[in-house]
């Protein structure tokens, strides 16, 4: 009596376990690659279109041991409202002052001198960032 089974070579060769694992890895890798591209695209789009308020410290002046005046140039969408955060540091590098300054004017470009109160004499003023409401 002949052994029951499929005739050899009639239906193509059977897939080995390694080939099946390789196929699964290729599918998983492709899906993860597409997801990663989507996430990078989303962050890029949000970074470019999400920034509605930006600013630059033009100059600053140490007025006293507890006060610094900073000249800010703020650029924003005409209808946008937001705030910018400034930080002041002493010569040692320690932070001696930090404050948020609101910009709710309707203009798209604002030049403003703001006063930052400090706990001791400051030697620098740094713009940490601006955020839209």
N, CA, C and O atoms as a printed pandas DataFrame, in Angstrom:
     atom_number atom_name residue_name chain_id  residue_number  x_coord  y_coord  z_coord
0              1         N          UNK        A               1    0.835   -1.152    0.000
1              2        CA          UNK        A               1    0.000    0.000    0.000
2              3         C          UNK        A               1    0.894    1.233    0.000
3              4         O          UNK        A               1    1.896    1.283    0.713
4              5         N          UNK        A               2    0.532    2.208   -0.790
5              6        CA          UNK        A               2    1.316    3.431   -0.907
6              7         C          UNK        A               2    0.975    4.380    0.222
7              8         O          UNK        A               2   -0.155    4.395    0.711
8              9         N          UNK        A               3    1.954    5.174    0.640
9             10        CA          UNK        A               3    1.743    6.148    1.729
10            11         C          UNK        A               3    0.848    7.268    1.235
11            12         O          UNK        A               3    1.020    7.775    0.127
12            13         N          UNK        A               4   -0.116    7.651    2.075
13            14        CA          UNK        A               4   -1.037    8.732    1.705
14            15         C          UNK        A               4   -0.346   10.072    1.908
15            16         O          UNK        A               4    0.377   10.252    2.888
16            17         N          UNK        A               5   -0.556   11.002    1.007
17            18        CA          UNK        A               5    0.034   12.336    1.117
18            19         C          UNK        A               5    0.007   13.012   -0.225
19            20         O          UNK        A               5   -0.441   12.438   -1.218
20            21         N          UNK        A               6    0.484   14.223   -0.251
21            22        CA          UNK        A               6    0.499   14.990   -1.483
22            23         C          UNK        A               6    1.657   14.529   -2.350
23            24         O          UNK        A               6    2.724   14.198   -1.834
24            25         N          UNK        A               7    1.463   14.503   -3.628
25            26        CA          UNK        A               7    2.574   14.148   -4.523
26            27         C          UNK        A               7    3.673   15.208   -4.424
27            28         O          UNK        A               7    3.396   16.407   -4.386
28            29         N          UNK        A               8    4.879   14.758   -4.384
29            30        CA          UNK        A               8    6.018   15.658   -4.230
30            31         C          UNK        A               8    6.140   16.595   -5.427
31            32         O          UNK        A               8    6.160   16.142   -6.571
32            33         N          UNK        A               9    6.224   17.920   -5.163
33            34        CA          UNK        A               9    6.429   18.898   -6.212
34            35         C          UNK        A               9    5.178   19.329   -6.937
35            36         O          UNK        A               9    5.242   20.223   -7.781
36            37         N          UNK        A              10    4.056   18.734   -6.645
37            38        CA          UNK        A              10    2.837   19.050   -7.397
38            39         C          UNK        A              10    2.243   20.404   -7.012
39            40         O          UNK        A              10    1.719   21.103   -7.880
40            41         N          UNK        A              11    2.308   20.790   -5.752
41            42        CA          UNK        A              11    1.688   22.030   -5.279
42            43         C          UNK        A              11    2.721   23.085   -4.879
43            44         O          UNK        A              11    2.411   23.948   -4.058
44            45         N          UNK        A              12    3.876   23.046   -5.403
45            46        CA          UNK        A              12    4.923   24.005   -5.044
46            47         C          UNK        A              12    5.633   23.567   -3.784
47            48         O          UNK        A              12    5.242   22.595   -3.137
48            49         N          UNK        A              13    6.650   24.274   -3.452
49            50        CA          UNK        A              13    7.395   23.861   -2.271
50            51         C          UNK        A              13    6.770   24.467   -1.027
51            52         O          UNK        A              13    6.148   25.527   -1.090
52            53         N          UNK        A              14    6.931   23.816    0.062
53            54        CA          UNK        A              14    6.350   24.321    1.311
54            55         C          UNK        A              14    7.298   25.367    1.921
55            56         O          UNK        A              14    8.516   25.299    1.757
56            57         N          UNK        A              15    6.711   26.315    2.614
57            58        CA          UNK        A              15    7.473   27.390    3.235
58            59         C          UNK        A              15    8.140   26.862    4.510
59            60         O          UNK        A              15    7.504   26.194    5.326
60            61         N          UNK        A              16    9.415   27.168    4.663
61            62        CA          UNK        A              16   10.103   26.746    5.880
62            63         C          UNK        A              16    9.788   27.735    6.998
63            64         O          UNK        A              16    9.271   28.824    6.749
64            65         N          UNK        A              17   10.098   27.353    8.204
65            66        CA          UNK        A              17    9.848   28.215    9.356
66            67         C          UNK        A              17   10.646   29.525    9.263
67            68         O          UNK        A              17   10.145   30.580    9.653
68            69         N          UNK        A              18   11.866   29.466    8.754
69            70        CA          UNK        A              18   12.684   30.681    8.611
70            71         C          UNK        A              18   12.070   31.648    7.605
71            72         O          UNK        A              18   12.052   32.857    7.835
72            73         N          UNK        A              19   11.573   31.125    6.502
73            74        CA          UNK        A              19   10.949   31.996    5.501
74            75         C          UNK        A              19    9.692   32.653    6.048
75            76         O          UNK        A              19    9.427   33.820    5.761
76            77         N          UNK        A              20    8.919   31.918    6.831
77            78        CA          UNK        A              20    7.698   32.484    7.434
78            79         C          UNK        A              20    8.068   33.579    8.436
79            80         O          UNK        A              20    7.415   34.621    8.481
80            81         N          UNK        A              21    9.100   33.354    9.230
81            82        CA          UNK        A              21    9.539   34.360   10.201
82            83         C          UNK        A              21   10.065   35.600    9.489
83            84         O          UNK        A              21    9.795   36.721    9.919
84            85         N          UNK        A              22   10.819   35.411    8.396
85            86        CA          UNK        A              22   11.320   36.546    7.627
86            87         C          UNK        A              22   10.176   37.375    7.057
87            88         O          UNK        A              22   10.242   38.604    7.056
88            89         N          UNK        A              23    9.153   36.728    6.586
89            90        CA          UNK        A              23    7.994   37.444    6.015
90            91         C          UNK        A              23    7.289   38.259    7.099
91            92         O          UNK        A              23    6.911   39.408    6.869
92            93         N          UNK        A              24    7.113   37.670    8.267
93            94        CA          UNK        A              24    6.478   38.393    9.368
94            95         C          UNK        A              24    7.308   39.609    9.780
95            96         O          UNK        A              24    6.758   40.681   10.031
96            97         N          UNK        A              25    8.621   39.443    9.850
97            98        CA          UNK        A              25    9.498   40.564   10.212
98            99         C          UNK        A              25    9.430   41.685    9.178
99           100         O          UNK        A              25    9.445   42.860    9.543
100          101         N          UNK        A              26    9.355   41.339    7.910
101          102        CA          UNK        A              26    9.236   42.356    6.862
102          103         C          UNK        A              26    7.927   43.119    6.991
103          104         O          UNK        A              26    7.906   44.338    6.816
104          105         N          UNK        A              27    6.843   42.429    7.290
105          106        CA          UNK        A              27    5.539   43.086    7.449
106          107         C          UNK        A              27    5.558   44.006    8.670
107          108         O          UNK        A              27    5.123   45.155    8.589
108          109         N          UNK        A              28    6.058   43.506    9.797
109          110        CA          UNK        A              28    6.123   44.322   11.016
110          111         C          UNK        A              28    7.030   45.526   10.798
111          112         O          UNK        A              28    6.687   46.634   11.212
112          113         N          UNK        A              29    8.171   45.334   10.161
113          114        CA          UNK        A              29    9.084   46.446    9.875
114          115         C          UNK        A              29    8.450   47.496    8.979
115          116         O          UNK        A              29    8.629   48.693    9.201
116          117         N          UNK        A              30    7.716   47.059    7.974
117          118        CA          UNK        A              30    7.043   48.011    7.076
118          119         C          UNK        A              30    5.988   48.819    7.818
119          120         O          UNK        A              30    5.893   50.033    7.635
120          121         N          UNK        A              31    5.197   48.156    8.653
121          122        CA          UNK        A              31    4.160   48.863    9.418
122          123         C          UNK        A              31    4.798   49.869   10.376
123          124         O          UNK        A              31    4.342   51.009   10.464
124          125         N          UNK        A              32    5.840   49.462   11.089
125          126        CA          UNK        A              32    6.521   50.389   12.004
126          127         C          UNK        A              32    7.157   51.555   11.256
127          128         O          UNK        A              32    7.152   52.680   11.755
128          129         N          UNK        A              33    7.696   51.309   10.090
129          130        CA          UNK        A              33    8.272   52.385    9.279
130          131         C          UNK        A              33    7.232   53.405    8.860
131          132         O          UNK        A              33    7.491   54.607    8.908
132          133         N          UNK        A              34    6.067   52.946    8.453
133          134        CA          UNK        A              34    4.987   53.851    8.061
134          135         C          UNK        A              34    4.510   54.665    9.262
135          136         O          UNK        A              34    4.262   55.865    9.143
136          137         N          UNK        A              35    4.384   54.012   10.417
137          138        CA          UNK        A              35    3.963   54.722   11.633
138          139         C          UNK        A              35    5.001   55.779   12.006
139          140         O          UNK        A              35    4.629   56.900   12.354
140          141         N          UNK        A              36    6.278   55.453   11.943
141          142        CA          UNK        A              36    7.341   56.409   12.263
142          143         C          UNK        A              36    7.313   57.600   11.308
143          144         O          UNK        A              36    7.454   58.741   11.748
144          145         N          UNK        A              37    7.135   57.358   10.029
145          146        CA          UNK        A              37    7.031   58.454    9.066
146          147         C          UNK        A              37    5.835   59.348    9.380
147          148         O          UNK        A              37    5.928   60.570    9.265
148          149         N          UNK        A              38    4.722   58.751    9.774
149          150        CA          UNK        A              38    3.540   59.535   10.145
150          151         C          UNK        A              38    3.793   60.416   11.355
151          152         O          UNK        A              38    3.391   61.579   11.374
152          153         N          UNK        A              39    4.458   59.868   12.366
153          154        CA          UNK        A              39    4.754   60.644   13.584
154          155         C          UNK        A              39    5.712   61.795   13.266
155          156         O          UNK        A              39    5.490   62.920   13.716
156          157         N          UNK        A              40    6.756   61.533   12.511
157          158        CA          UNK        A              40    7.706   62.594   12.137
158          159         C          UNK        A              40    7.008   63.661   11.308
159          160         O          UNK        A              40    7.247   64.852   11.507
160          161         N          UNK        A              41    6.154   63.253   10.388
161          162        CA          UNK        A              41    5.397   64.229    9.587
162          163         C          UNK        A              41    4.482   65.076   10.438
163          164         O          UNK        A              41    4.378   66.284   10.226
164          165         N          UNK        A              42    3.812   64.458   11.403
165          166        CA          UNK        A              42    2.905   65.200   12.289
166          167         C          UNK        A              42    3.673   66.233   13.110
167          168         O          UNK        A              42    3.246   67.384   13.200
168          169         N          UNK        A              43    4.802   65.844   13.712
169          170        CA          UNK        A              43    5.584   66.779   14.501
170          171         C          UNK        A              43    6.129   67.907   13.630
171          172         O          UNK        A              43    6.154   69.060   14.061
172          173         N          UNK        A              44    6.558   67.595   12.429
173          174        CA          UNK        A              44    7.046   68.634   11.521
174          175         C          UNK        A              44    5.957   69.621   11.150
175          176         O          UNK        A              44    6.186   70.830   11.159
176          177         N          UNK        A              45    4.797   69.130   10.832
177          178        CA          UNK        A              45    3.659   69.998   10.498
178          179         C          UNK        A              45    3.281   70.867   11.696
179          180         O          UNK        A              45    3.048   72.067   11.547
180          181         N          UNK        A              46    3.222   70.267   12.874
181          182        CA          UNK        A              46    2.858   71.010   14.077
182          183         C          UNK        A              46    3.908   72.070   14.396
183          184         O          UNK        A              46    3.556   73.164   14.836
184          185         N          UNK        A              47    5.178   71.770   14.186
185          186        CA          UNK        A              47    6.245   72.729   14.465
186          187         C          UNK        A              47    6.155   73.929   13.528
187          188         O          UNK        A              47    6.308   75.069   13.964
188          189         N          UNK        A              48    5.910   73.681   12.255
189          190        CA          UNK        A              48    5.860   74.769   11.280
190          191         C          UNK        A              48    4.589   75.600   11.426
191          192         O          UNK        A              48    4.651   76.829   11.429
192          193         N          UNK        A              49    3.455   74.948   11.545
193          194        CA          UNK        A              49    2.179   75.665   11.591
194          195         C          UNK        A              49    1.717   75.998   12.994
195          196         O          UNK        A              49    0.829   76.835   13.159
196          197         N          UNK        A              50    2.292   75.369   14.016
197          198        CA          UNK        A              50    1.829   75.590   15.379
198          199         C          UNK        A              50    2.441   76.804   16.050
199          200         O          UNK        A              50    1.914   77.272   17.059
200          201         N          UNK        A              51    3.533   77.329   15.524
201          202        CA          UNK        A              51    4.192   78.463   16.147
202          203         C          UNK        A              51    3.515   79.742   15.685
203          204         O          UNK        A              51    3.651   80.146   14.530
204          205         N          UNK        A              52    2.783   80.378   16.598
205          206        CA          UNK        A              52    2.087   81.603   16.252
206          207         C          UNK        A              52    2.704   82.822   16.922
207          208         O          UNK        A              52    2.419   83.950   16.520
208          209         N          UNK        A              53    3.535   82.623   17.925
209          210        CA          UNK        A              53    4.173   83.724   18.630
210          211         C          UNK        A              53    5.666   83.422   18.727
211          212         O          UNK        A              53    6.059   82.357   19.201
212          213         N          UNK        A              54    6.486   84.355   18.281
213          214        CA          UNK        A              54    7.927   84.223   18.440
214          215         C          UNK        A              54    8.484   85.586   18.810
215          216         O          UNK        A              54    7.854   86.611   18.554
216          217         N          UNK        A              55    9.651   85.596   19.406
217          218        CA          UNK        A              55   10.223   86.859   19.860
218          219         C          UNK        A              55   11.734   86.774   19.848
219          220         O          UNK        A              55   12.327   85.714   19.649
220          221         N          UNK        A              56   12.333   87.930   20.068
221          222        CA          UNK        A              56   13.790   88.049   20.109
222          223         C          UNK        A              56   14.141   89.146   21.098
223          224         O          UNK        A              56   13.525   90.212   21.093
224          225         N          UNK        A              57   15.135   88.886   21.951
225          226        CA          UNK        A              57   15.635   89.927   22.848
226          227         C          UNK        A              57   16.603   90.777   22.040
227          228         O          UNK        A              57   17.658   90.302   21.620
228          229         N          UNK        A              58   16.236   92.044   21.826
229          230        CA          UNK        A              58   17.079   92.951   21.059
230          231         C          UNK        A              58   18.249   93.420   21.907
231          232         O          UNK        A              58   19.399   93.392   21.469
232          233         N          UNK        A              59   17.940   93.855   23.136
233          234        CA          UNK        A              59   18.981   94.276   24.074
234          235         C          UNK        A              59   18.402   94.245   25.471
235          236         O          UNK        A              59   17.188   94.157   25.653
236          237         N          UNK        A              60   19.282   94.316   26.455
237          238        CA          UNK        A              60   18.822   94.411   27.833
238          239         C          UNK        A              60   19.732   95.370   28.587
239          240         O          UNK        A              60   20.875   95.609   28.197
240          241         N          UNK        A              61   19.194   95.915   29.682
241          242        CA          UNK        A              61   19.933   96.879   30.484
242          243         C          UNK        A              61   19.703   96.551   31.947
243          244         O          UNK        A              61   18.558   96.457   32.391
244          245         N          UNK        A              62   20.797   96.374   32.713
245          246        CA          UNK        A              62   20.694   96.142   34.145
246          247         C          UNK        A              62   20.495   97.503   34.797
247          248         O          UNK        A              62   21.426   98.306   34.863
248          249         N          UNK        A              63   19.279   97.764   35.279
249          250        CA          UNK        A              63   18.915   99.061   35.838
250          251         C          UNK        A              63   19.387   99.182   37.278
251          252         O          UNK        A              63   19.891  100.231   37.680
252          253         N          UNK        A              64   19.227   98.111   38.061
253          254        CA          UNK        A              64   19.665   98.117   39.461
254          255         C          UNK        A              64   19.996   96.684   39.858
255          256         O          UNK        A              64   20.004   95.781   39.021
256          257         N          UNK        A              65   20.267   96.488   41.142
257          258        CA          UNK        A              65   20.601   95.150   41.630
258          259         C          UNK        A              65   19.391   94.217   41.606
259          260         O          UNK        A              65   19.546   93.001   41.719
260          261         N          UNK        A              66   18.179   94.782   41.457
261          262        CA          UNK        A              66   16.972   93.949   41.471
262          263         C          UNK        A              66   16.083   94.154   40.246
263          264         O          UNK        A              66   14.945   93.685   40.223
264          265         N          UNK        A              67   16.590   94.845   39.237
265          266        CA          UNK        A              67   15.757   95.139   38.066
266          267         C          UNK        A              67   16.574   95.079   36.782
267          268         O          UNK        A              67   17.696   95.582   36.709
268          269         N          UNK        A              68   15.977   94.447   35.767
269          270        CA          UNK        A              68   16.566   94.400   34.430
270          271         C          UNK        A              68   15.464   94.791   33.450
271          272         O          UNK        A              68   14.326   94.338   33.573
272          273         N          UNK        A              69   15.806   95.630   32.481
273          274        CA          UNK        A              69   14.872   95.971   31.411
274          275         C          UNK        A              69   15.340   95.277   30.138
275          276         O          UNK        A              69   16.516   95.330   29.780
276          277         N          UNK        A              70   14.399   94.627   29.464
277          278        CA          UNK        A              70   14.713   93.915   28.230
278          279         C          UNK        A              70   13.838   94.451   27.112
279          280         O          UNK        A              70   12.633   94.631   27.287
280          281         N          UNK        A              71   14.449   94.706   25.962
281          282        CA          UNK        A              71   13.720   95.143   24.773
282          283         C          UNK        A              71   13.402   93.902   23.953
283          284         O          UNK        A              71   14.296   93.231   23.437
284          285         N          UNK        A              72   12.096   93.610   23.842
285          286        CA          UNK        A              72   11.638   92.438   23.093
286          287         C          UNK        A              72   11.007   92.862   21.779
287          288         O          UNK        A              72   10.282   93.854   21.714
288          289         N          UNK        A              73   11.287   92.110   20.750
289          290        CA          UNK        A              73   10.580   92.258   19.485
290          291         C          UNK        A              73    9.768   90.985   19.297
291          292         O          UNK        A              73   10.327   89.903   19.120
292          293         N          UNK        A              74    8.434   91.121   19.337
293          294        CA          UNK        A              74    7.530   89.985   19.260
294          295         C          UNK        A              74    6.880   89.965   17.877
295          296         O          UNK        A              74    6.405   90.993   17.394
296          297         N          UNK        A              75    6.862   88.789   17.241
297          298        CA          UNK        A              75    6.192   88.583   15.965
298          299         C          UNK        A              75    5.131   87.512   16.165
299          300         O          UNK        A              75    5.402   86.444   16.712
300          301         N          UNK        A              76    3.912   87.817   15.709
301          302        CA          UNK        A              76    2.820   86.870   15.896
302          303         C          UNK        A              76    1.761   87.110   14.840
303          304         O          UNK        A              76    1.797   88.115   14.130
304          305         N          UNK        A              77    0.821   86.191   14.736
305          306        CA          UNK        A              77   -0.340   86.408   13.879
306          307         C          UNK        A              77   -1.137   87.567   14.464
307          308         O          UNK        A              77   -1.163   87.753   15.681
308          309         N          UNK        A              78   -1.782   88.343   13.608
309          310        CA          UNK        A              78   -2.450   89.565   14.068
310          311         C          UNK        A              78   -3.486   89.291   15.153
311          312         O          UNK        A              78   -3.628   90.107   16.064
312          313         N          UNK        A              79   -4.197   88.205   15.096
313          314        CA          UNK        A              79   -5.227   87.930   16.084
314          315         C          UNK        A              79   -4.754   87.068   17.243
315          316         O          UNK        A              79   -5.525   86.807   18.166
316          317         N          UNK        A              80   -3.510   86.622   17.218
317          318        CA          UNK        A              80   -3.017   85.691   18.229
318          319         C          UNK        A              80   -2.741   86.405   19.548
319          320         O          UNK        A              80   -2.345   87.571   19.575
320          321         N          UNK        A              81   -2.957   85.683   20.628
321          322        CA          UNK        A              81   -2.621   86.151   21.970
322          323         C          UNK        A              81   -1.666   85.131   22.559
323          324         O          UNK        A              81   -1.754   83.939   22.265
324          325         N          UNK        A              82   -0.755   85.606   23.390
325          326        CA          UNK        A              82    0.183   84.670   23.986
326          327         C          UNK        A              82    1.097   85.349   24.974
327          328         O          UNK        A              82    0.867   86.484   25.391
328          329         N          UNK        A              83    2.143   84.626   25.340
329          330        CA          UNK        A              83    3.104   85.149   26.306
330          331         C          UNK        A              83    4.500   84.626   25.988
331          332         O          UNK        A              83    4.677   83.594   25.340
332          333         N          UNK        A              84    5.480   85.381   26.471
333          334        CA          UNK        A              84    6.880   84.989   26.328
334          335         C          UNK        A              84    7.500   84.916   27.716
335          336         O          UNK        A              84    7.174   85.716   28.594
336          337         N          UNK        A              85    8.389   83.960   27.908
337          338        CA          UNK        A              85    9.046   83.756   29.194
338          339         C          UNK        A              85   10.495   84.195   29.094
339          340         O          UNK        A              85   11.229   83.753   28.211
340          341         N          UNK        A              86   10.904   85.074   30.014
341          342        CA          UNK        A              86   12.283   85.549   30.102
342          343         C          UNK        A              86   12.919   85.029   31.382
343          344         O          UNK        A              86   12.249   84.852   32.400
344          345         N          UNK        A              87   14.218   84.789   31.314
345          346        CA          UNK        A              87   14.984   84.356   32.473
346          347         C          UNK        A              87   16.219   85.223   32.576
347          348         O          UNK        A              87   16.821   85.591   31.568
348          349         N          UNK        A              88   16.593   85.547   33.808
349          350        CA          UNK        A              88   17.785   86.335   34.048
350          351         C          UNK        A              88   18.726   85.523   34.932
351          352         O          UNK        A              88   18.289   84.814   35.838
352          353         N          UNK        A              89   20.022   85.637   34.656
353          354        CA          UNK        A              89   21.013   84.884   35.410
354          355         C          UNK        A              89   22.075   85.824   35.976
355          356         O          UNK        A              89   22.370   86.879   35.413
356          357         N          UNK        A              90   22.634   85.406   37.101
357          358        CA          UNK        A              90   23.751   86.132   37.722
358          359         C          UNK        A              90   25.049   85.698   37.056
359          360         O          UNK        A              90   25.053   84.809   36.205
360          361         N          UNK        A              91   26.134   86.323   37.445
361          362        CA          UNK        A              91   27.441   85.991   36.876
362          363         C          UNK        A              91   27.811   84.533   37.143
363          364         O          UNK        A              91   28.493   83.907   36.332
364          365         N          UNK        A              92   27.364   83.993   38.276
365          366        CA          UNK        A              92   27.665   82.606   38.637
366          367         C          UNK        A              92   26.874   81.600   37.788
367          368         O          UNK        A              92   27.178   80.408   37.802
368          369         N          UNK        A              93   25.863   82.074   37.051
369          370        CA          UNK        A              93   25.028   81.192   36.253
370          371         C          UNK        A              93   23.726   80.832   36.943
371          372         O          UNK        A              93   22.858   80.194   36.348
372          373         N          UNK        A              94   23.588   81.239   38.196
373          374        CA          UNK        A              94   22.360   80.959   38.935
374          375         C          UNK        A              94   21.220   81.825   38.402
375          376         O          UNK        A              94   21.424   82.985   38.043
376          377         N          UNK        A              95   20.036   81.257   38.355
377          378        CA          UNK        A              95   18.866   82.012   37.910
378          379         C          UNK        A              95   18.447   82.973   39.021
379          380         O          UNK        A              95   18.246   82.566   40.165
380          381         N          UNK        A              96   18.319   84.261   38.666
381          382        CA          UNK        A              96   17.923   85.272   39.650
382          383         C          UNK        A              96   16.580   85.905   39.319
383          384         O          UNK        A              96   16.074   86.707   40.103
384          385         N          UNK        A              97   15.999   85.568   38.192
385          386        CA          UNK        A              97   14.693   86.105   37.841
386          387         C          UNK        A              97   14.079   85.358   36.673
387          388         O          UNK        A              97   14.773   84.896   35.767
388          389         N          UNK        A              98   12.738   85.250   36.721
389          390        CA          UNK        A              98   12.001   84.601   35.636
390          391         C          UNK        A              98   10.604   85.202   35.642
391          392         O          UNK        A              98   10.006   85.386   36.702
392          393         N          UNK        A              99   10.081   85.511   34.450
393          394        CA          UNK        A              99    8.732   86.076   34.371
394          395         C          UNK        A              99    8.141   85.828   32.994
395          396         O          UNK        A              99    8.857   85.682   32.002
396          397         N          UNK        A             100    6.802   85.784   32.960
397          398        CA          UNK        A             100    6.045   85.690   31.719
398          399         C          UNK        A             100    5.482   87.059   31.394
399          400         O          UNK        A             100    4.999   87.764   32.280
400          401         N          UNK        A             101    5.542   87.438   30.125
401          402        CA          UNK        A             101    5.006   88.717   29.673
402          403         C          UNK        A             101    3.982   88.444   28.583
403          404         O          UNK        A             101    4.286   87.791   27.585
404          405         N          UNK        A             102    2.762   88.949   28.779
405          406        CA          UNK        A             102    1.649   88.720   27.854
406          407         C          UNK        A             102    1.689   89.718   26.705
407          408         O          UNK        A             102    2.109   90.865   26.857
408          409         N          UNK        A             103    1.233   89.236   25.543
409          410        CA          UNK        A             103    1.122   90.068   24.351
410          411         C          UNK        A             103   -0.236   89.786   23.714
411          412         O          UNK        A             103   -0.398   88.840   22.943
412          413         N          UNK        A             104   -1.218   90.644   24.063
413          414        CA          UNK        A             104   -2.583   90.470   23.568
414          415         C          UNK        A             104   -2.961   91.528   22.527
415          416         O          UNK        A             104   -4.113   91.582   22.096
416          417         N          UNK        A             105   -2.005   92.368   22.118
417          418        CA          UNK        A             105   -2.297   93.400   21.129
418          419         C          UNK        A             105   -2.645   92.746   19.792
419          420         O          UNK        A             105   -2.258   91.610   19.518
420          421         N          UNK        A             106   -3.373   93.479   18.981
421          422        CA          UNK        A             106   -3.808   92.941   17.693
422          423         C          UNK        A             106   -2.734   93.063   16.609
423          424         O          UNK        A             106   -2.857   92.441   15.554
424          425         N          UNK        A             107   -1.704   93.839   16.847
425          426        CA          UNK        A             107   -0.644   94.014   15.846
426          427         C          UNK        A             107    0.123   92.705   15.647
427          428         O          UNK        A             107    0.148   91.842   16.525
428          429         N          UNK        A             108    0.741   92.582   14.486
429          430        CA          UNK        A             108    1.542   91.399   14.189
430          431         C          UNK        A             108    2.981   91.520   14.649
431          432         O          UNK        A             108    3.666   90.510   14.813
432          433         N          UNK        A             109    3.451   92.744   14.860
433          434        CA          UNK        A             109    4.828   92.969   15.319
434          435         C          UNK        A             109    4.779   93.980   16.447
435          436         O          UNK        A             109    4.208   95.060   16.295
436          437         N          UNK        A             110    5.376   93.632   17.579
437          438        CA          UNK        A             110    5.336   94.481   18.765
438          439         C          UNK        A             110    6.756   94.666   19.278
439          440         O          UNK        A             110    7.472   93.689   19.495
440          441         N          UNK        A             111    7.167   95.916   19.472
441          442        CA          UNK        A             111    8.420   96.245   20.153
442          443         C          UNK        A             111    8.046   96.752   21.530
443          444         O          UNK        A             111    7.287   97.713   21.658
444          445         N          UNK        A             112    8.575   96.111   22.563
445          446        CA          UNK        A             112    8.197   96.484   23.917
446          447         C          UNK        A             112    9.376   96.304   24.851
447          448         O          UNK        A             112   10.127   95.334   24.744
448          449         N          UNK        A             113    9.534   97.254   25.776
449          450        CA          UNK        A             113   10.536   97.146   26.831
450          451         C          UNK        A             113    9.814   96.641   28.075
451          452         O          UNK        A             113    8.881   97.277   28.563
452          453         N          UNK        A             114   10.255   95.490   28.583
453          454        CA          UNK        A             114    9.641   94.889   29.760
454          455         C          UNK        A             114   10.629   94.924   30.918
455          456         O          UNK        A             114   11.843   94.919   30.712
456          457         N          UNK        A             115   10.097   94.960   32.139
457          458        CA          UNK        A             115   10.921   95.032   33.342
458          459         C          UNK        A             115   10.856   93.689   34.060
459          460         O          UNK        A             115    9.779   93.195   34.392
460          461         N          UNK        A             116   12.024   93.114   34.290
461          462        CA          UNK        A             116   12.153   91.830   34.962
462          463         C          UNK        A             116   12.751   92.071   36.339
463          464         O          UNK        A             116   13.848   92.619   36.452
464          465         N          UNK        A             117   12.039   91.666   37.388
465          466        CA          UNK        A             117   12.530   91.808   38.765
466          467         C          UNK        A             117   13.442   90.626   39.075
467          468         O          UNK        A             117   13.144   89.491   38.702
468          469         N          UNK        A             118   14.549   90.893   39.757
469          470        CA          UNK        A             118   15.525   89.855   40.073
470          471         C          UNK        A             118   15.792   89.818   41.573
471          472         O          UNK        A             118   15.509   90.777   42.292
472          473         N          UNK        A             119   16.336   88.705   42.029
473          474        CA          UNK        A             119   16.667   88.559   43.452
474          475         C          UNK        A             119   18.055   89.084   43.774
475          476         O          UNK        A             119   18.348   89.381   44.932
476          477         N          UNK        A             120   18.911   89.202   42.772
477          478        CA          UNK        A             120   20.243   89.803   42.924
478          479         C          UNK        A             120   20.670   90.339   41.565
479          480         O          UNK        A             120   19.931   90.210   40.588
480          481         N          UNK        A             121   21.846   90.935   41.492
481          482        CA          UNK        A             121   22.294   91.576   40.255
482          483         C          UNK        A             121   22.404   90.549   39.127
483          484         O          UNK        A             121   23.032   89.501   39.275
484          485         N          UNK        A             122   21.788   90.875   38.017
485          486        CA          UNK        A             122   21.793   90.005   36.842
486          487         C          UNK        A             122   22.896   90.415   35.877
487          488         O          UNK        A             122   23.303   91.576   35.829
488          489         N          UNK        A             123   23.366   89.445   35.115
489          490        CA          UNK        A             123   24.352   89.737   34.078
490          491         C          UNK        A             123   23.874   89.324   32.697
491          492         O          UNK        A             123   24.527   89.625   31.697
492          493         N          UNK        A             124   22.732   88.633   32.632
493          494        CA          UNK        A             124   22.206   88.223   31.325
494          495         C          UNK        A             124   20.693   88.090   31.388
495          496         O          UNK        A             124   20.101   87.902   32.451
496          497         N          UNK        A             125   20.089   88.194   30.208
497          498        CA          UNK        A             125   18.649   87.954   30.040
498          499         C          UNK        A             125   18.501   87.000   28.863
499          500         O          UNK        A             125   19.122   87.184   27.816
500          501         N          UNK        A             126   17.683   85.995   29.046
501          502        CA          UNK        A             126   17.522   84.952   28.026
502          503         C          UNK        A             126   16.022   84.745   27.764
503          504         O          UNK        A             126   15.222   84.669   28.696
504          505         N          UNK        A             127   15.668   84.659   26.503
505          506        CA          UNK        A             127   14.305   84.332   26.117
506          507         C          UNK        A             127   14.180   82.810   26.107
507          508         O          UNK        A             127   14.857   82.132   25.335
508          509         N          UNK        A             128   13.303   82.272   26.977
509          510        CA          UNK        A             128   13.123   80.819   27.047
510          511         C          UNK        A             128   12.148   80.313   26.002
511          512         O          UNK        A             128   12.252   79.170   25.554
512          513         N          UNK        A             129   11.199   81.157   25.609
513          514        CA          UNK        A             129   10.262   80.742   24.577
514          515         C          UNK        A             129    8.978   81.530   24.643
515          516         O          UNK        A             129    8.711   82.240   25.613
516          517         N          UNK        A             130    8.183   81.393   23.590
517          518        CA          UNK        A             130    6.893   82.067   23.488
518          519         C          UNK        A             130    5.836   81.012   23.174
519          520         O          UNK        A             130    6.106   80.017   22.502
520          521         N          UNK        A             131    4.628   81.255   23.677
521          522        CA          UNK        A             131    3.532   80.299   23.500
522          523         C          UNK        A             131    2.257   81.043   23.186
523          524         O          UNK        A             131    1.971   82.086   23.775
524          525         N          UNK        A             132    1.495   80.510   22.262
525          526        CA          UNK        A             132    0.192   81.080   21.934
526          527         C          UNK        A             132   -0.866   80.466   22.825
527          528         O          UNK        A             132   -0.753   79.311   23.234
528          529         N          UNK        A             133   -1.898   81.243   23.125
529          530        CA          UNK        A             133   -3.013   80.729   23.930
530          531         C          UNK        A             133   -3.919   79.865   23.100
531          532         O          UNK        A             133   -4.912   79.344   23.608
